[in-house]
Each structure stands twice: as C-alpha cells, then as structure tokens.
C-alpha cells in the first residue's frame, strides 16, 4: 500500500502523526508529512488506515501498491 | 425555501440544548442534511460542510465575524484567503505541536496543584474549580504573562464574551464595556513593552518578527483578543461536558483509570460528542447552490458540528461513548482553512486534565439531585456548573 497527503486539503489537524507516528510526522507548522517508506511496511498499514479514516479533511490518500505491497 | 412536506420551520432557540443536547442534535439531524433553521441555513452533513467550507470565496468567514463589531482585526478568523493564508503561515509555527510540547511539564505541575487539594474537601464544582481556571493559566503560561493576572483575566474574558456572543446577543452592559476597555489597555501596554524585546514566550516572539512576517500592534492585540474570546471558554466548556459524560459512564471512566494510554482517544471521542463551538457560521458572498438548494448572496450558513459528528453512516452507535472507535474524523475543530489554530494546545490541555484528574481522583459522581444545564441560547455552549462528590479511593 502507498500513502500520500493531499497538500491542497491538509490544514494541519495533526491526527495522522498522532495516530500513526511511525508513518507520519509533523513539520514546523504542524502539517502532516509522510515519513514511512513507500510502500508502507505491512506492520504499519493498520496505522495508515486509521489515520486516513480519522482525517477530518479526508486528505490522506491510500492506494494499492502496483508491485503488490 | 422549505420544500413541501417539511415539518413546521423551527428556530435555533427551540433546540433543547439546555437540558438534553443529544436530543437537540437528534432533532436537527432528523430534518436532513440542509435545514432552514431560523435565522440560518443549518448544515448537518459532513460532505456539505466540506463543500461549503472549502470554498471560502463564496462562504466567507470574514463576513460572518464582521457582525461581532470588533474594533480590532480578529486575526485570523475574520479574514478570508489570501490575507488569511498569510496570517496562518506566520502564526502556525507558534501553535504547532512542536512549539506546544515543551509546555507539558509546567502545565501538568500546575494542574496537579489545582486538583490535589480537592479530595480533602470531598466535593467540588469541576467547572469553577478546574475547567474555568486551568485554560486561563495555560494561556498566561503560553503568552508569558504573570500568573497573578489569572482572576483578572477571568473577569475580562467573561466581559468580552458577554459583549461579543457569536449568537448576536450584544449585552452592551456598561461594566462589560469597561472591562473590555481595560483588557485593551492592558494588552496595548504589554505589546508596547515587549515590542522588539526578545523573550521565550509566544508574545515576545510574535513581536520580534520582522520583514514580511512583521505584525502591527493592532494585529497582535487582535490576535490576543481572539485567543481570549475563542481559546479559554471553549476548553472550559469541552472539559465540563467531557467530565459530565465520564461521570455518567463509570465503565468508560474506569477504562481510562485503568489505562491512561486511552486518554488521547477519549479526548477525541468526548470532543466528537460535545464540541463547545457547535455552530460555525459563514455568509455567502454570491448566489450559490448547496445540497440541492439555491442560496441567495448574504445567506447565513451555519455548520451544526455536533450534528455532523453524529452521522450514523460514519459512526456506529453515534450517540454512544466509545473510546475504541477505529476512525473518528470529527469536525469539532472545524473543517477547511479555518481549522482551530489552537487545536494542538487545546488537545494538550484536555489530555493533561483527564490524565491528572483520574490519577488523583478516580472515583466521583455528579452531586445527588443536580442536573447539569447548558448555557443556551449562545454561540458557544457549556455547562453552567458541574458539582461533583469525590469518593475516597486509592489514587495511582
């Protein structure tokens, strides 16, 4: 699975790096940034999904990894 | 505007928020995603709120907050893009998690000091003794102001809230006007004294910004006013509501007593159920379509956040308290570019209160015979009082 943040939608709620600190981190202004390697390691997929599901802006984009990750 | 068959129009004041806010949100949700609720058009659906709030050129925050009649620029809420983006870019680093985090040990120490004497009394009013005091202390700590100003700030805050209630009820009481004037004078002198003087607090840092980021005295005073207006009572109110829910759900409370790591999830769930600012207004700048309706220019469109947060499709058992919800994309800090600037500080304050309180006072109940009531009608809502009896039990 691949993960990305839509920069046009993110307004810095910060739930992604709060819920999945091994996938996301904050920048100086509090916006979320993707830390994890792409594709996301299997043991971090659940965290990425929770972050995506809890983002009030629906700014986190999950996509299937074409190589099967 | 009401389609045929819609129930009798009702008004904001008719909502039973005072005695049963869950019933109020159920009532408004039952009317559909977009509802004529005098004097506004009410949105109860997350997707419609997104559609409106992501289009600030048409759904203006500036116009909605003009009505407060503030003589100061209420930075940044009373601005639309592009001015708004400039303010947010300047301010966000000061309100970001990495700027807020270093406050945690000091705020936790202050809280323990507030809470520790309470068990010996056997009872307290959580709102008066903790929830209304701590956010003011956090504000003073954050802005580097002396703690002796606490009770004075409480009085000033109450006065300016009375003057500028977002529901549009202007008191105009002479004492309130005098207090607002005192706060303005205090902040003006403070800004003058700290201008250009380096210091570790947010106010000093804001006043040392230069170049394109430099803020005028009026902008900084306006920001301070907005903080007092939006950042104190909201946390008080969220905490009062949260503790009421915890008092009424001892099983849920026991979960966070047993496992303090659940507190961040509890903060989110309690905020989902009880946003202290449940009515977020915008005013249309042009005729527009939303949710199958044509809204003329100048329409006041209000997001009913507590209703949005009870969408059955997003939240199984939306009226239940559940600290194990997988996804909790609540809108209590707003949606879109005006996302609450203070959300990270507010979350820290709430987490610390729930952690310290339950560490020191795991057993409590609402005072027998007392029914908490909500201050309403108002733009922001909270409990008037929350008397608790504190039963002995081993603190952790």
Interface residues (C-beta under 8 A of the other chain):
Chain A: X9 X11 X12 X13 X14 X15 X17 X18 X26 X27 X28 X29 X30 X50 X53 X54 X55 X56 X57 X58
Chain B: X50 X54 X89 X92 X93 X95 X96 X97 X98 X264 X268 X326 X327 X328 X329 X330 X331 X333 X335 X336 X337 X339 X343 X344
